[in-house]
Amino acid sequence: MKNAGDLARVSVFAALIAVLGLPGTLNVFGNAVPITLQTFGVMLAGAILGTWRAALAVTVLLVLVAVGLPLLAGGRGGLGVFAAASAGYLIGWIPGAAVTGWIVQRGGRNPGIVRLLLACVAGGIGVIYLCGVPVQALVTGIPLGKTMLLSTVFLPGDLIKAVLAAFVARGVQRAYPDAVPATWQERHTWR
């Protein structure tokens, strides 16, 4: 952490992801993993905070969940959530946020909406599914292929979240240029 501002941003995004769990969960088509709004926060954290601060914000949230705070959608918390079918998705939030941030940072001082959208899709969907689907298959005992098929139910909502996150991030970055990860990185590079 370079300064108090970084600590504040990490804390705010950890809190934002937690708040996005307040609407609760939705289980569809017998899927053991619920649909939540929290992945929207993960995508937004990556798009605004960049690689390391986004990963740290998600890690802070997951540590708080692990010690028992009910910060996940549906008021879930405690170590038990890391043994459930959604455990891989939760753990996938960390690299998902980091990859989103990494892609956005490569866009320089003015990452366009297309880059933001691709970053949210790659990190916020691709990486999270890559971590989540195999763990879900392992925990539920459902074959990997069938689990992948079950996971397609998340795609429409996740694509909507990615579009929203890209537009929100773009709006924030236009209003507050320091919210562009590459700008922050330039200002905080050791010389």
C-alpha positions in Angstrom: 0.0 0.0 0.0 1.5 3.3 -1.1 -0.7 5.6 1.0 -3.9 6.1 3.0 -5.8 6.8 -0.2 -5.0 3.3 -1.5 -6.1 1.8 1.7 -9.4 3.8 1.5 -10.0 2.7 -2.1 -9.4 -0.9 -1.2 -11.7 -0.7 1.8 -14.4 1.0 -0.2 -14.4 -1.6 -2.9 -14.4 -4.5 -0.4 -17.4 -2.8 1.2 -19.1 -2.2 -2.2 -18.8 -5.9 -3.1 -20.3 -6.8 0.3 -23.2 -4.3 -0.2 -23.9 -5.8 -3.6 -24.7 -9.0 -1.7 -27.6 -7.4 0.1 -30.2 -8.1 -2.6 -29.6 -11.8 -1.8 -29.2 -14.8 -4.0 -31.2 -16.5 -6.8 -30.8 -20.2 -7.5 -32.1 -21.3 -10.9 -32.5 -24.6 -12.7 -31.4 -26.6 -9.6 -27.9 -25.0 -9.7 -26.0 -25.3 -6.4 -24.3 -22.0 -7.0 -26.5 -18.9 -6.7 -26.7 -15.8 -8.9 -25.6 -12.7 -7.1 -24.7 -9.1 -7.9 -21.3 -9.4 -6.2 -19.4 -10.3 -9.4 -20.4 -6.8 -10.7 -18.4 -5.4 -7.8 -15.4 -7.6 -8.6 -15.5 -6.4 -12.2 -15.8 -2.8 -11.2 -12.9 -3.1 -8.7 -10.6 -4.5 -11.4 -11.7 -1.8 -13.9 -11.1 1.1 -11.4 -8.5 -0.1 -9.0 -6.1 -2.0 -11.3 -4.4 -5.3 -10.8 -3.1 -5.3 -7.2 -5.5 -3.0 -5.4 -8.5 -4.9 -6.9 -7.1 -8.3 -5.9 -6.4 -6.9 -2.4 -10.0 -5.5 -2.1 -11.4 -8.9 -2.9 -8.9 -10.6 -0.6 -9.9 -8.3 2.3 -13.6 -9.2 1.7 -12.9 -12.9 1.6 -10.8 -12.8 4.7 -13.7 -11.0 6.5 -16.0 -13.7 5.2 -13.7 -16.4 6.4 -13.7 -15.1 10.0 -17.4 -15.3 10.0 -18.8 -12.0 8.8 -22.0 -12.6 6.8 -20.9 -10.5 3.8 -21.7 -12.8 1.0 -25.1 -12.6 -0.8 -27.8 -14.2 1.4 -25.9 -13.4 4.6 -23.4 -16.2 4.2 -20.1 -16.2 5.9 -17.6 -18.4 7.8 -15.2 -21.0 6.6 -18.0 -23.3 5.5 -18.6 -21.1 2.4 -15.1 -22.2 1.2 -16.2 -25.8 1.2 -19.5 -25.2 -0.7 -20.1 -25.5 -4.4 -19.5 -21.8 -4.9 -16.0 -21.9 -3.3 -14.1 -21.9 -6.6 -16.1 -18.9 -7.8 -15.3 -17.0 -4.6 -11.6 -17.8 -4.8 -11.8 -16.9 -8.5 -12.8 -13.4 -7.6 -9.2 -12.6 -6.7 -7.5 -13.5 -10.0 -10.7 -12.3 -11.8 -10.3 -8.8 -10.4 -6.6 -8.9 -11.0 -6.9 -9.9 -14.7 -9.6 -7.3 -15.2 -7.3 -4.7 -13.7 -4.3 -5.9 -15.7 -6.1 -5.6 -19.0 -7.5 -2.2 -18.2 -4.0 -1.0 -17.1 -2.7 -2.0 -20.5 -5.1 0.5 -22.0 -3.1 3.5 -20.8 -4.5 6.7 -19.5 -7.7 6.4 -21.6 -8.9 2.8 -21.8 -11.8 2.8 -24.1 -15.2 1.2 -23.5 -14.3 -1.8 -25.6 -11.1 -2.5 -23.6 -13.1 -2.1 -20.3 -15.8 -4.5 -21.6 -13.2 -7.1 -22.7 -11.4 -6.8 -19.4 -14.7 -7.4 -17.5 -15.6 -10.4 -19.7 -12.1 -11.9 -19.5 -11.5 -11.4 -15.8 -15.0 -11.1 -14.4 -16.4 -14.0 -16.3 -13.7 -16.1 -17.9 -11.2 -16.3 -15.0 -14.0 -16.7 -12.4 -15.6 -19.5 -14.4 -12.2 -21.2 -14.9 -11.8 -21.3 -11.2 -15.4 -22.0 -10.2 -16.7 -24.6 -12.6 -14.1 -27.3 -11.7 -14.6 -26.8 -7.9 -18.4 -26.9 -8.4 -18.1 -30.2 -10.3 -15.8 -31.6 -7.6 -18.0 -30.5 -4.7 -21.3 -31.5 -6.2 -20.1 -34.7 -7.9 -21.6 -33.6 -11.2 -19.4 -34.4 -14.2 -17.4 -31.4 -15.4 -19.2 -31.2 -18.8 -22.6 -31.1 -17.2 -21.4 -28.5 -14.7 -20.1 -26.4 -17.5 -23.6 -26.6 -19.1 -25.2 -25.7 -15.8 -23.0 -22.7 -15.5 -24.3 -21.3 -18.8 -27.3 -20.1 -16.8 -25.0 -17.4 -15.4 -23.8 -16.1 -18.7 -26.6 -13.7 -19.6 -26.6 -12.0 -16.2 -22.8 -11.9 -16.1 -22.6 -10.3 -19.6 -25.1 -7.6 -18.4 -22.9 -7.0 -15.4 -19.8 -6.8 -17.6 -21.5 -4.2 -19.8 -22.7 -2.2 -16.8 -19.3 -2.4 -15.1 -17.6 -1.1 -18.2 -19.9 1.8 -18.6 -19.8 2.7 -14.9 -16.0 2.5 -14.9 -15.8 4.6 -18.0 -18.0 7.3 -16.4 -16.0 7.3 -13.2 -12.7 7.5 -15.1 -14.0 10.4 -17.2 -15.1 12.3 -14.0 -12.1 11.3 -12.0 -9.0 10.6 -14.1 -7.1 9.2 -11.1 -9.6 6.3 -11.3 -7.7 5.1 -14.4 -5.4 2.3 -13.2 -2.6 3.3 -15.6 -2.7 6.9 -14.3 -2.5 5.7 -10.7 0.4 3.4 -11.6 2.4 6.2 -13.3 2.0 8.4 -10.2 3.1 5.7 -7.8 6.0 4.1 -9.7 9.2 4.1 -7.7 11.8 6.3 -9.5 
